[in-house]
């Protein structure tokens, strides 16, 4: 073949790094798309069958579908409600009460379980033999006992192990402990308490702002002042000054009347048993997470900080824990989600959480599908919101490569 002659056919080569596309069953990309289309079709077919079958059964039983029942009168009383509720209120407000109760026990439980879990994780690495063995015994025992069994245990201790209202224990003046719960003095209907609450919230915000500035100042200059006096002065001092300026605030003290107490605020046995069970159970898992996070920090970091003259507490707070957070936060987020979902076990001990109130609504109205969908939607929104918050915090504390 001479230089003037050219090949009979020339095939266009695919761009570098990109394979030529062939519409064939042998093409992996075509097969992947085909299998996804088939899977989506089968899922849609199953959903169509289930929805159609459910609608036919509802029509056969003369049960109307939809969420119109939420506007009907509930007709039942809720024993523990953060907002006013009576039998004349509708089911929508009953759902709101259940949701608030779930958020209350979950929020308080997350905070307390985190504090106890961090303490357990540090205790397991303690040089004190007794402290380390006690923490190990706690973690290994609590993690291997079913949570429902622990809830029954706490509920039995709080209801059967305490005296009745007439023989209630009074550890402090105005504080009564009985099988009806813990009665505490509470702020009365006085406008000064609104100002106290506003001052407390402002103090918390200012403390967080000053703490963030103090951290940036330490990174820039190496100097840091103690935040404890500043935080206490803002969070406690500001509300205290408002109370002093107004001559104090009215207090509603519980008083025994008949067979029960009147006035004050009540920590019911159901709420206490659920809270104790969730906190003690979840803290055992968080303790192991914290221990593994601390062990993940290289020992050289601790030795270098000690060589600079930092105390053991400063080494833990300023060097070890900030680096361990990148290991601790992701699995801890899962434990927070587990605590929130485990709060649905409240139905076993009579605490009116969202699941308990939804079950009562289902029994009264027969709207089982709508009730179950409401439960799924509530826990899905709570879990996704908590995950977004923890993922945002995880990005903030992540180590930035330079």
Secondary structure, DSSP 8 states (H G I E B T S, - for coil): --TT---S-------TT------STTSHHHHHHHHHHHHHHHHHHHHHHHHHHHHHHHHHTT---SSGGGGSB-----SS-SS---TTSBHHHHHHHHHHHHHHHHHHHHHHHHHHHHHHHHHHT-S-HHHHHHHHHHHHHHHTS-HHHHHHHHHHHHHHSS--GGG-EEEETTEEEETTEEEE-EE-S-THHHHHHHHHHHHHHHHHHHHHHHHHHHHHHS----HHHHHHIIIIIHHHHHHHHTT---EE--EEETTEEESSEEE-HHHHHHHHHHHHHHHHHHHHHHHHHHHHS-HHHHHHHHHTT--HHHIIIIIIHHHHHHHHHHHHHHHHHHHHHHGGGGGGTT---HHHHHHHHHHHH--HHHHHHHHHHHHHHHHHHHHHHHHHHHHHHS----
